[in-house]
């Protein structure tokens, strides 16, 4: 008897291109993007920049490269960016800004809602003194650990940065998850409102939006010109990249509003795991469910789930991520597998 397909909840990066997305990729007109004449890349860049309220945009192979090029375009060697302890641009991207850009990170502990306390941000801005790295940039992430930064917080953080002469960058890898959580009826408008508080934004298409590859960095024309040079130097120049840009543009048109379905399934998963002895579940705001496992129950949990066809991660907390390849049946299977571990003999 064949086994049911596995339920892969490790990340929303595991999504497969849909049939419609593959058709869009196959039909994409192509050029050479290093020469700037790939029409599919140019169309994606122009559409996203206009949608989010920026002058220009640049297609990148990865979100890591997009963030790196942004940081190096904002900061010079020996300068500093303020960032959260659990932000990707500090913790999860290999230290690229420090190693490749000679840019010093100044990490700050997150508040419970994922934000950076603004009094602590201001306290970490260095004086203009030769003893210190010059503070140049405030880098935020939205969503952060699945949490949505509130609009009033973004406005206050932006105002602080502008008052203190700092540029503002947003790692918006899951920008549209945040936008859907803020306004499911008008997510594109919500995304634009979020972006209005930043000088640059990186948007990832290979997470919840389901494209196989690609992020786009948005900013002013002059900023994107600098980022274009850094993209070339870091090996990001692609040729017939329109195959990938077409997938991203298809996702932009067809996979944004459906993120609300992922959020609803995440809530169902969290509800199904509530009340289990040895497991504390955090109510999700978007598509990511975190849970804390009692130390005496942790050993063997991931393998137990895997044996039942459910994949999850437990790098620092138990994490389940919903995406377009997970349906209601898969969520119920995951609930059953977890409950069997904690309640079974």
N, C-alpha and C positions, 0 to 999 in steps of 0.2 A: 504494500500500500504506500502510495506517495505521501510524503510529509507536506503539511501546509507550508506556504512560503514563510520565511523568517520575518520577524518584525524588527526592523533595524531602527532603533531609537538612539543610536550613538550620537548622531548629529544631523542637522538638516543639510549638510554637505554631501550626504550619500545619495541624494535624489538622482534619478535617471531622467534624461530628456524624454518628454512625452512624444507621442507620434506626431502631433501637430508641430511641436518644436523642431523635430527632425526634418519635417517637410519644409519649414521655414529656413532651416539651415541649408537644405539641398537647393532651394530656389534663390538663395541670396546672391545678388550681383557682387562681384569681387574685383578688387584692385590690389595695389601694393601699399599697405598702410605706412610703411617707412617713408614712401614718397608722398604720403598724405592723400592718395587717390583711391582708397577703398570706399566705395559709396555706402556700403552697409555700416562700416565703422563710423563714417562721417554722419550718417543719419542718426545713429544711436547717440553719439556725442552731442549733436545739436538738439535732439529731442529732450534728452535728460537735462542738459544745461538750461534750456528754456523752461522746462517743467518745474525745476527746483529753484529758479531765479538767479542763475549764474550766467556769466558772459561766455564761458567756454568749458569744455570737458575733455578728458583724455582717457581712452580705453586702456586698461592694464590687464595683464594675464591674471594677477592675483590681488587679493586685498592686502596682503603683506607688502607687496611692492607698491601698491597705491598709497598706503599709509607712509611707507618709507620715503617715497618721492615727495609726499606732502611735507613731512617733517624737515627734509633736507631743503625744500624750497622755501620754507618759512625761517629756518634757523641756519646760521653759519657755524663753522667749527668753534667749539668752546662756548657755545651758547646753550640755553636750557629750555626744556619744556616741562610744564607742570601737568601731571597725569595721575590717574588712579592706580592704586596698587594692583588691581585685577583687570586693568585695561589691556586690551590686546597689544596696543602700541608700546606697552612697557613689558608685560609679563610673557606674552605668548608669541612674540614675533622675533625671537632669537636675539634680542638686543641689537637689532640692525641699526637703529638710530645712533647708538653709542659706538658700535664697532665700525660701521661704514661711514657714518656722518660726523663722528666726533661730537655728537650732541649729547649733553648731559640730561638724563631724566631726573625730575624731582617728584618721586611718587608720594601720594597722599592716601591715607586710609579712607575707604568709602564709608559713608553713612549707611544705615540699614536699607534705605531706599535706592542705593546705588550711586547717589550723587556724591560730589566732593564738597564738604562743608566750606562755604565761601570765606568764612573768617580764616580757616586754615589755608585756603588758596592764597588769600592776600598776605598772610603771614610768611608764606614761602617765596614771595616775589623778592628777589635779591636787590639790594641797593646798587647803584651804579658805582662800583668800587672794584679796583683791580684784584681784590682778594676773591671775588665771586665770579662764577659764570653769569653772563647776562641773561636774565629771564626774558624770553621772546614770545612764548606761545603757551596757551592753555589748550590742552587736548582732552576732549570728552568722548564718550562712547554712548550710543543710543540705538538699540537697547543695550543695557549692561547687565550681564547675567540674567537675561530675560526680563529685566525690569525697565520700565519706561521712565525716562527723566521728564518730570512735569514741565509744561510750557512756561509757567511762571519762574521755575528754577532756571531754565535756559535763558530767559530774558534777564534775570538777575546776574547770572554768570557772565553773559555777554556784556552787560553794562559794566561789570567790574573789570573785565579784561580790557575793554575800550578805555575806561578811565585810567587804567594803569599802563596803557600803551602796548598791550599784548595782542598778538594775532590769535585767531580762534579756529581750531580744526575739529571736525567731528568725524570720528570713525563711525560711519553709518552702515556698517556691514548688514545690520538688520533694521535699517532706517524704515522700511515699509512695514515691518512688524510693529514698530512704534507708531507709525502713522495710522495703521488700521486700529490699533488699540485706542488711539485718541479720537478718531472719527472714522468708523467703518463705512459710513455712507459716502464720505468724501476724502478718501485716503491720499489722493494726489495733492489736494489742497493742504491737508494736514502735513504732508511731507515738506511742502514748500514753506509752511510756517515754521517748522522745525529748522530748516536750513537757513531761514532769514537771520538767524542769530550767529552764523558762522561765516568765516572768510573762505573756508574750503570744506568740502565734504567728500568722503569716500563711500561709495555705494557698492555693495557686493551683490552679484547676481547668481552666485553658485551656492547660496544657502537656501533660505526659504523660497526664493523665487525660482529655484529649480533649474537654472542653466548649468551646463557642464563646466564652464570656465568663465572667469572674468569679473572685474570690478571697474568702476568708472570714477575718476577723480574730477571734481567740479571746482571751479574758482574763477577768478578774474582772468582776462586774456594774458596779462603779464605773468601772473602766477602759473598758469598752465604752460606758458612758454618755458619757464624755469623747470617745471616738472617734466616737460618733454625731454629736456636735456638729461635729467636724472634718469628718466626711463631708459633712454638710449644707453647711458653709461652702466646701468644695472642689468642690461641684457633683456629689456622688455620690448624691443622693437620687433614686431611681427609683420609678416608679409600679407598673405590672403586671410587676414584676421576677420573678415566679414562673415565667415562661417560661424565664428563664435559670437560676434556682435549681433548677428541675426537671432541667435538663441536668446541673448540677453534682451533684445528688443521685443521678441515674442513674449518673454516672461513679463516685461514691463507692461505689455498690453493685456495679458491674459491671466497672470498669476498673482496680481497684487490683491484684488478684492477677496480672492479665495483664502488668503491668509487668515481671515476670520474663522474659517473652518478649522484650521490648525489650532487656533486659540481655544475654540470650543472643545476640541478633543483633548487638549492639554488640561482643561478644567475637569473634564470627565475622568481623565487618568488620575488626577490629584484626588478627586472625590472618592474614586475607587480604592485608593491606598490609605485613606484616612482611618485612624483608629487601630492600626496594626501595632502590636507590642514590639518595641525596639525600632520603630520607624517614625520619624517626624517629618511630615510633608509640608513644604512651603506652597501656599496658594499661588498659582502662576498668573502672571499678567499677560503673557504672550504665549509662545509655543514651547517654552522650556519649563520642565518640572524638576525641581531640586528636592532631594530628601536627605536627611541625616540618619545614618544607621548606627545603632548602639554598637560600640566596639566589639562586644562579645557576639554579635550577630553578623558582623561584616564578612568574616572569612567564608568564602564559598558562595556568596550571593551572586556575583557576576557569572560564575560558572553554572550555577543552578539555572539562572535565566537563559544562558546560552544553550544549555541542554534542552530547553523547552522552546527553542527557536526565537528567543527574545534577546536582542543585543542592546546593552546599555554601557555607560562608562561610569567609573568610580574614581576618577583621578584625585579629586579632593572632596567631592560630595557625590552621592548617587545622582546621576543626571539622565533624564529622558528628554529627547527632543522630537517634537512632532513635525511632520513635513508632508509634502503632497503625495508621497508614496506610502503613507500610513493612513488607514481608514478606521472606521469605528470597530470593525471586527478585530483588527490588529490591536487596538487599544484594550479591548476586552480580554484578549489573550494575554497581554502584558499584565493587566490587573490580576488575572487568574494565576499567572506564574509567580508574581510577587506574593500574593496572598498565600499560595501553597507553601512558599518558603517560610513565611513567618507563622503560619497557622498549622502547617502540616505536621505529621508525627515526626 
